Amino acid sequence: MVKMTLEIEGMSCGMCESHVNDTIRRAFSVRKVSSSHSKGQTELIAENPIDEEALRKAIDETGYVLVSVKTEPYEKKGLFGRFKSKA
C-alpha cells in the first residue's frame, strides 16, 4: 500500500475538500482520502500508486490545480501494529 500526498491549489473551504475527495473516490480505487484546505493538501491511501497525470486530469477538471505529488510506502497503524516483529 502507498500513501500519496497531493499539494492542491484552490481549495478554500470544507466544501472544496469534499469536492476533491469525492472526485478522487469516483475516479480511482482508494482506501482512504482526506483533504485540508488550510494545508492545501490531500492525502490518500491506495493499494498501488495512482498515475500522476490521471490525478492531474481528474483534479484539473474540478477547477483546482494539482501542484505536486509525493508517494511513500504506507503501513497500517493498528492496535497491534507496534507489536509486529521486525524479522
Secondary structure, 3 states (H helix, E strand, C coil): CEEEEEEEECCCCHHHHHHHHHHHHHHCCCCEEEEECCCCEEEEEECCCCCHHHHHHHHHCCCCEEEEEEEEECCCCCCCHHHCCCC
